[in-house]
Amino acid sequence: MTILKSICIIIAVFLWTGLLAPFQILVLLFFKKHRYKIPQIYHAGLCRLLQVEVIVSGEISQLRPTLFVLNHISWLDIPVVGKVIPGNFVAKTDVENYPLVGAVSKLQETIFIERTRPSIMGHKGEMQGHLENGDNLILFPEGTSSNGIILQPFKSSYLALAEREIEGRHLPVQPVTIAYSRHRNMSLTRGNMSVVAWVGDEELLAHVWAFLRTGKVTAELRFHKPVTIDDYDSRKTLASDCQLTIAMGLSRALTGRTEAE
């Protein structure tokens, strides 16, 4: 992709953001029950502009609220997931200061937390409030991004909310695999996954710029069977099982297999 085309995409993203942001503000002020409509439209538009094809398989939990837990690979995860799942992201506080991303995240009522256990526990009240309002939460229990091939261990403290009851029942938890399987119609492997995987200390803007020059990618969202804490003896076991389920889904996606195989 030429430099000129990449610059045009950046301009289009800013224009798209500027177009929809006022509508989201109005929705939050006067039509709050529809607060996820604009973000989903916005993220769908971003995926189109960034040439990210999103393939969805499995059944999305229709129970409200649901805690969606996913593996984390890239900044691209946000538009990919935000296009499909209506809910509030739980993100690290660093995101709040990212150019453009921070402002957009606030308009989507993202919950910002530190990656330490005390901070996570300290935000349980805020997250509980969202859940009691029927808001889905979208959580990345690794606490950081992975290389797109192997998951980082899931932190069980992130799943403490699963122990809470909402209207007399424990919160449904749905594991979801996000996988980037193809780039320019070629399979993504360990050797070229850096096209999308944003890990380590790599600068965000540098990675975004490099991605814009690479062309089309395919992202897969695989929704697995929802579970509750009632199915496990502890939240640590719940976290481990969700991690295993998502890891198996990632392996299947990267090797072109369906969940039934």
Secondary structure, DSSP 8 states (H G I E B T S, - for coil): --HHHHHHHHHHHHHHHHHHHHHHHHHHHH-GGGTTHHHHHHHHHHHHHTTEEEEEES----SSS-EEEE----TTHHHHHHHH--SEEEEEGGGGGSTTHHHHHHHTT-EEE-SSHHHHHHTHHHHHHHHHTT--EEE-TTSS---SSS-----GGGGGGGGSEETTEE--EEEEEEEEEEETTEE--TTTGGGT---TT--HHHHHHHHHTT--EEEEEEE---B-GGGSSSHHHHHHHHHHHHHHHHHHHHTT--TT-
